[in-house]
Amino acid sequence: MNEVATPAGLESGALPMDTVGNVYVESPRITARNVDVYYGDKKAIDGVTLDIAEKQVISFIGPSGCGKSTFLRALNRMNDTIDICRMEGEIKLDGEDIYAPHIDVVPLRARVGMVFQKPNPFPKSIYDNVAYGPRIHGLATNRAELDDIVTQSLERAGLWDEVKDRLTQPGTGLSGGQQQRLCIARTIAVSPEVILMDEPCSALDPIATAKIEELIHELSNQFTIVIVTHSMQQAARVSNRTAYFHLGKLVEVGETGEIFSNPSHEMTRNYITGRFG
Amino acid sequence: MTDRQDMTTPGAKSDGMMSPDVAARRVAASIGGRRQRERRFKSYGLIAIGIALAFLVILFASIFSKGIPGFFQHYVTLEVTLDRAKLDPAGDLSLQSLYDGDARGAIRAALYEATGASGRSGRKAAGKIISQGAEQRLRKAVIDDPSILGTTQSMVFAVDDDVDSFLRGFISRDTPEADRRINDKMIGYIDQLVADNRIEYAFSDYLIFGSASRNAEMAGIFGAFVGSMLTLSVCLVLAFPLGVATAVYLEEFAPKNRLTEIIEININNLAAVPSVVFGILGLAIFIGIFGMPRSIPLIGGVVLALMTLPTIIISSRAAIRAVPPSIRDAALGVGASRMQTMLHHVVPLAMPGMLTGTIIGMAQALGETAPLLMIGMVAFIVDVPGSVTDPGTVLPVQIFMWADFAERMFVQKTSAAIIVLLAFLISMNAAAIFIRKKLERRW
């Protein structure tokens, strides 16, 4: 049962603790090794080792407080904004340690974008919301290029047809689902490699949720996507791989079909069948 | 007792849980008392508001009843013969020449003619009717339009403040002559002027455009108004950027350690320091150590800025804290740096709150008297300050000084100046509300 394959050539450190399933993949975009995250004295993440494959969707599931969001935020160093938060271990993006002292979080976050639980468009126009990232990173050299980026991002986010006639109106005036797609458009406008999504549908109705899920599916052709979700159906629908977290530990990881049809670990099975969590 | 009874009633259950009937009865019994307490509480609130409103009404009634007459004063119309040789002896219309000329004589002559005053005592009494500012008015009229020289013009001059008080009825004819400031002869002349329709009660241009003066009828608030403006400008230019920058740093960038904690506590305590202490500080440092001149709006503004800073910092920090964290996350999430997050998103969203705090701080500064007394802005200055380094005074200090003067007319002028100051304050607060509403719509 505890088949932990360590592919040759991966310079991994210690073996992952207690994790069931294969944490390693062939061509990882992100590699996390023995990651611990502390809030003050409290250990929120305990020795997580995990690879995230390129152009795949991986979903993190688990009961509230299991550390899945904390781990997600460690991937683009959003935890840096919390003073008492401390991280140990190693997270590499394309082989580069993102916690190395010389790393600047600004370009890192341009490469690893994030979509949040609650839609949080800026109180600016729809156009400015999408154009903000490209502007601060200097992605467009002129107005026409910027227009192109905005148009394409909105099209990719499936929002263009709904907002093309009102780009100058405030983004906060859109419906919840539209706002979340606007936030996705804003994230992909800076052409990131990885998109982190922290329960992106928890504030949305089922129709808006379906649209976002469809979008995630399409975006996975181009981006590596990590999604935290409370909905197991959602995880089953959108992701290639699924990771189950419990009390800060990564309990089990595997192909989504495998996890949901035939979980190896008892805790995963109990959670998926709704016996606790 | 009731418990025992309830236990024995058929409605009570034996398992210790109260039956719904009993519970409903007890709730019903307690509800009357509860309602009464609520009514009493509400009435206390109403009484408190009532008392506050009553005081406000008394305050406004008193200020307006005294102050509105302060905006008006009595004027006398005289036919003045403007003899070129007498008024402009050098003939070049220069100030020197006009001052050498006998403007007083021309006005006196017109006055004697209008009242029919004769004899030494009669002429002395008639001369006291008109304000000492009349000569200045005459010279100004000549400068404005030299063609009036050599003609006889009908001109309007303010009456002396004692005469004004008499005309308002503050000085009674029944008082023995020795006890009043207007003698019987003057009363006779005044009656004559009134009968000839030469006295009119009109808007007081001296109050608005005049500067400090010992003569109540000529005293005005213009100098103090300009002084207030200059002082407030200095205060705003210093306090707003400093306060906002401090708030942004403390809220977003400062490490959370002992030192910043001490700084925060001290800023909060500064808000409660009596303003006169800031005046002493200004006196000791700017005038004592740096040897800067007294009475200048520059130092006044700096002292008021020190006093206003805590207000601006505290309200700006509250405004920054009120910006939802999701906006910060959004900006950081697309890769904005901390400074970009602050400047592009947090500060613009916190701006209405910051501006409101600033305007409230400015309104406080506008009404402040004590610290400015310490740095000498209470000096009697006739000239209107032209820059922040000219000696000057401010509105509340002017009010303070006028309240100290003995002349009857200063009472009305004081109240009138208070009305101007209040109008100023109310418009500043209105501006604060307007800005808040206007900018908040984007939220």
Interface residues (C-beta under 8 A of the other chain):
Chain A: N76 M78 T81 D83 V106 P107 L108 R109 A110 G113 M114 V115 F116 K118 N120 P121 F122 P123 Y132 G133 I136 H137 P170 T172 C183 R186 T187 A189 V190
Chain B: K256 P324 S326 I327 R328 D329 A330 A331 L332 G333 V334 G335 A336 S337 Q340 H344 H345 L349 R442 W443
